Amino acid sequence: MTVSTDYMVETFCALANIPSPSGNTEKVMAWIETELKRLGIRFFRMNKGAVMATLPGANDEKHRLLTAHVDTLGAMVKEIKGNGRLKLALIGGFEFNAVEGEHCQIETDSGRIITGTILSTKASVHVYGREAGKMERTEQNMEVRLDEKVKSREDVLALGIRVGNFVSFDPRVTVTNSGFIKSRHIDDKASVAILLGVLKHLKETGTTLPYTTHFLISNNEEIGYGGNSGVPEKTVEYLAVDMGAIGDGQTTDEYCVSICAKDSSGPYHYGLRKHLVRLADENGLNYQVDIYPYYGSDASAALRAGYDIVHGLIGPGVDASHSHERTHKEALDNTAKLVLAYLQSEKMQA
């Protein structure tokens, strides 16, 4: 019996369709709490809004912690323009060209949802010609066209829209017959689905892990501090389950579990990395080891916060990260199998 791929895919689709830009994650965290209750997993809500679930292990002197984050890229209303359109301030590390033409929704302070589209200020080639394509995509040159009859700032204010309202992007989740998963926010809702799938498997099989293990579903990773506090004092190993970056010079693809050797914060723990590679080899998994040059994780954030831990990073290979992303069911399956092998291993790195 292995972790259910169908469960992981269904869980990802449910999570992806709940808007949760960093700073506005209450709805998705409530969904996670409901699912953990259904699975019979003990958990608690942390002050920053994250959820920590715990499985008691045979050894309670040393603990492990795994984390995945459910917050996503997004935006906030920065300015209401005189013509009734909105300027945005981005939340998370991405470029405006990654969301140009995307449908979006604005959540007002009262909870009302108003939809729109993100466009350049010179979107029409029939009016602006080549300038429409050549214009740099910056905060000054991008705007939201609201799906409401608005022609002025006052019209927008009458809708309840204010500076600071959160803006979410339509994920456009698609699962193809060939097994591909296309969506925004695969980073990192796919890995949250993987951890929930592993928890479901462990609960249903009655498996007792060799070490007490915590599962942290963080909600501020995209802005740098999701998993840098509240780490239980007995924690020795800290494994972030995020995503493997695909691109020129990378070995990771959309079918494997990617094991990170180094990111922008520096090398991950060498002993833990080699242990993960051994487990992948022993279990016949499709994996690759890579360096992610423009990347940081909750594990590296915990180290910067001063925690005395052994840290690692793995995840399914994801194409076009922080844009319209894609992965494959096989990547989820390989990642879940490596997570399960790691959790059941008795070798501790410290």
C-alpha positions in Angstrom: 0.0 0.0 0.0 1.4 3.4 -1.0 0.3 7.0 -0.8 -2.7 7.6 -2.9 -1.9 9.6 -6.0 -5.6 10.3 -6.6 -5.9 11.7 -3.1 -2.9 14.0 -3.6 -4.2 15.3 -6.9 -7.7 15.8 -5.6 -6.3 17.6 -2.5 -4.1 19.8 -4.6 -7.0 20.8 -6.9 -9.1 21.7 -3.8 -6.2 23.8 -2.3 -5.3 25.5 -5.5 -8.9 26.8 -5.9 -8.9 28.5 -2.5 -7.3 32.0 -2.8 -4.4 32.3 -0.3 -1.9 35.0 -1.1 0.6 35.5 1.7 -1.1 37.6 4.4 -4.6 36.3 3.6 -4.6 32.6 4.2 -7.4 32.1 6.8 -9.7 30.3 4.4 -7.2 27.8 3.2 -5.8 27.1 6.8 -9.4 26.4 7.9 -9.7 23.9 5.0 -6.5 22.2 6.2 -7.8 22.0 9.8 -11.0 20.4 8.6 -9.1 17.8 6.6 -6.7 17.0 9.5 -9.7 16.5 11.8 -11.3 14.2 9.2 -8.0 12.2 9.1 -7.9 12.0 12.9 -4.5 13.9 13.1 -3.7 16.0 16.2 -2.8 19.6 15.4 -2.9 23.2 16.7 -3.0 26.6 15.1 0.1 28.8 15.7 0.0 32.5 16.4 1.2 33.4 12.9 -1.6 31.4 11.4 0.3 28.2 10.5 -0.9 24.7 11.5 1.3 22.2 13.2 0.3 18.5 13.2 2.2 15.9 15.2 2.6 12.1 15.1 4.1 10.6 18.2 7.0 8.3 17.5 8.9 5.4 19.2 11.7 7.8 20.1 10.5 11.1 21.7 14.0 12.4 22.6 14.7 13.5 19.1 12.1 14.9 16.7 11.8 15.5 13.0 9.9 18.3 11.3 8.6 18.5 7.8 7.1 21.6 6.3 5.3 22.7 3.2 3.6 26.1 2.6 0.2 26.9 1.5 0.5 30.6 0.9 1.0 31.8 -2.7 2.0 34.7 -4.8 -0.5 37.5 -5.1 -0.9 41.2 -4.9 -2.5 44.2 -3.1 -4.3 47.2 -4.4 -1.7 50.0 -4.3 -3.6 52.8 -5.9 -7.1 53.5 -7.3 -6.6 55.4 -10.5 -8.7 58.3 -11.7 -10.0 56.2 -14.7 -11.3 53.5 -12.4 -8.4 51.0 -12.8 -6.1 49.7 -10.1 -2.4 49.7 -9.6 -0.9 46.7 -7.9 1.9 46.0 -5.4 3.2 42.4 -5.8 3.3 39.9 -3.0 6.2 37.4 -3.4 9.0 37.1 -5.9 7.7 37.3 -9.5 7.5 39.6 -12.5 4.4 41.4 -13.9 4.8 39.6 -17.2 4.0 36.3 -15.4 0.5 37.5 -14.6 -0.2 39.7 -17.7 -3.7 38.8 -19.1 -4.6 36.8 -16.0 -8.0 36.9 -14.5 -8.0 38.0 -10.8 -10.2 38.7 -7.9 -10.2 41.5 -5.4 -11.4 40.8 -1.8 -12.9 43.9 -0.2 -12.7 44.5 3.6 -16.3 43.3 3.8 -15.4 40.0 2.0 -17.1 41.0 -1.2 -15.3 39.5 -4.3 -14.9 41.6 -7.4 -13.2 40.2 -10.5 -11.0 41.7 -13.0 -8.1 41.2 -15.5 -4.4 42.2 -15.2 -3.3 44.2 -18.3 -0.7 46.6 -19.5 -1.8 50.2 -19.7 -1.3 50.0 -23.5 -2.8 46.5 -24.2 -4.4 47.2 -27.6 -2.1 46.8 -30.6 -4.8 48.5 -32.7 -4.3 51.7 -30.7 -0.6 51.5 -29.6 1.0 49.4 -32.3 4.5 48.0 -31.5 4.6 50.1 -28.4 2.1 47.6 -26.8 4.7 44.9 -27.0 7.9 46.9 -26.4 6.7 48.7 -23.2 8.3 47.4 -20.0 6.0 45.5 -17.7 6.4 47.4 -14.4 4.2 48.6 -11.5 3.7 51.9 -13.3 2.6 50.3 -16.6 0.3 47.5 -15.4 -3.2 47.8 -14.1 -6.4 45.8 -13.2 -9.5 46.3 -15.4 -12.5 45.7 -13.1 -15.5 43.7 -14.3 -17.8 46.5 -13.1 -19.2 49.7 -14.6 -16.6 52.1 -13.2 -15.1 55.2 -14.8 -13.6 57.0 -11.9 -11.9 56.6 -8.5 -15.2 57.4 -6.8 -17.0 54.6 -8.7 -14.4 52.1 -7.4 -14.6 53.3 -3.9 -18.4 52.8 -4.0 -17.7 49.1 -4.7 -15.9 48.9 -1.4 -12.4 48.5 -2.9 -9.6 50.2 -0.9 -5.9 50.4 -0.9 -4.5 47.3 0.8 -7.2 44.9 -0.5 -5.8 41.5 -1.4 -5.7 40.4 -5.1 -5.6 36.7 -6.0 -4.9 35.1 -9.4 -7.1 32.6 -11.1 -5.2 29.3 -10.8 -6.9 27.7 -13.9 -6.3 24.2 -12.5 -6.2 21.5 -15.2 -5.3 17.8 -14.9 -4.7 16.2 -18.3 -5.4 12.6 -19.4 -1.6 12.2 -19.8 -1.1 13.0 -16.1 0.1 16.6 -16.2 -1.1 19.1 -13.6 -1.2 22.6 -14.9 -2.0 25.4 -12.5 -0.8 28.4 -10.7 0.5 27.8 -7.1 1.7 24.3 -7.6 4.5 25.9 -5.5 3.7 24.8 -2.9 0.2 23.5 -2.7 1.3 20.3 -4.4 3.7 19.6 -1.6 1.0 20.4 1.0 -1.2 17.8 -0.7 1.8 15.3 -0.6 2.2 15.8 3.2 -1.5 15.3 3.7 -1.4 12.2 1.6 1.5 10.8 3.6 -0.4 11.6 6.9 -3.5 9.9 5.5 -1.4 6.8 4.6 0.3 6.6 8.0 -3.0 6.9 9.8 -4.8 4.3 7.8 -1.9 1.8 8.0 -1.4 2.4 11.8 2.3 3.0 11.2 4.4 4.2 14.2 7.3 6.3 13.1 10.8 5.8 14.7 10.8 9.5 15.8 8.1 11.9 16.9 7.4 13.9 13.8 5.8 17.3 13.3 4.2 18.5 10.0 4.2 22.3 9.7 1.9 23.8 7.1 3.3 27.3 6.9 1.5 30.4 5.5 4.2 33.0 5.0 6.9 31.3 3.0 6.6 33.4 -0.1 7.6 36.5 1.9 10.4 34.7 3.7 9.4 33.8 7.3 6.8 31.0 7.2 8.8 28.4 9.1 11.3 30.4 11.1 9.5 30.2 14.5 7.7 27.7 16.7 10.0 24.8 15.9 9.7 22.3 18.8 12.8 22.3 21.0 13.5 18.6 20.4 13.6 19.0 16.6 16.9 17.8 15.2 16.1 17.4 11.5 14.0 19.9 9.5 13.0 18.9 5.9 11.2 21.4 3.7 9.0 19.8 1.0 8.7 22.5 -1.6 9.4 22.4 -5.4 12.2 21.5 -7.7 13.1 24.2 -10.1 13.3 23.3 -13.8 15.2 25.3 -16.4 18.4 25.6 -18.4 21.3 24.0 -16.6 19.0 22.0 -14.3 18.7 18.2 -14.1 15.2 18.2 -12.5 12.2 17.4 -14.7 8.5 17.2 -14.2 8.5 13.5 -13.3 11.1 13.3 -10.5 11.6 14.2 -6.9 14.2 16.9 -6.8 16.8 17.0 -4.0 18.3 20.4 -3.4 22.1 20.6 -2.8 22.2 24.4 -2.5 20.0 27.4 -3.0 20.6 31.2 -2.6 21.0 30.7 1.1 23.9 28.2 0.7 24.4 24.5 0.9 21.9 22.2 2.6 23.1 19.8 5.2 25.5 17.4 3.4 24.8 14.4 5.5 21.0 14.7 5.2 21.3 15.3 1.5 23.3 12.1 1.0 20.9 10.2 3.2 18.0 11.3 1.0 19.9 10.2 -2.1 20.6 6.8 -0.6 16.9 6.4 0.3 15.9 7.3 -3.3 18.4 4.8 -4.7 17.3 2.0 -2.4 13.7 2.6 -3.3 14.2 2.8 -7.0 12.9 6.4 -7.2 13.2 8.8 -10.1 15.2 11.7 -8.6 17.7 14.4 -9.4 20.0 16.5 -7.4 20.1 20.2 -8.3 21.1 23.7 -7.2 18.4 26.4 -7.2 20.2 29.8 -7.7 17.2 32.1 -6.9 15.4 30.2 -4.2 14.9 30.1 -0.4 12.9 27.8 1.7 11.3 27.6 5.1 14.2 25.4 6.1 16.8 28.0 5.3 14.6 30.6 7.0 14.7 28.5 10.2 18.5 28.4 10.0 18.7 32.2 9.6 16.4 32.5 12.7 19.0 30.7 14.7 17.6 27.2 15.1 20.2 24.4 15.7 18.9 21.9 13.2 19.9 19.7 10.3 18.1 21.1 7.2 17.1 19.6 3.9 14.9 20.4 0.9 13.1 18.2 -1.6 10.1 18.5 -3.8 8.4 17.6 -7.1 9.9 19.0 -10.3 7.9 22.1 -11.4 8.2 23.8 -14.7 7.8 27.6 -15.1 8.0 28.3 -11.3 6.3 31.5 -10.2 4.4 31.7 -13.5 1.8 29.3 -14.9 3.3 26.1 -13.5 3.2 22.5 -14.5 4.2 19.1 -13.0 3.2 15.5 -13.4 1.5 13.0 -11.2 4.8 10.9 -11.3 6.6 13.8 -9.5 4.0 13.8 -6.7 4.3 10.0 -6.4 8.1 10.0 -6.3 8.2 12.8 -3.8 5.6 11.1 -1.5 7.6 7.8 -1.7 10.8 9.6 -0.7 9.0 11.4 2.2 7.6 8.1 3.4 11.0 6.4 3.2 12.7 9.3 5.1 10.0 9.2 7.8 10.5 5.5 8.4 14.3 5.6 8.4 15.9 5.2 11.8 19.2 7.0 10.8 19.3 10.5 12.3 22.0 13.0 11.2 22.6 14.4 14.6 
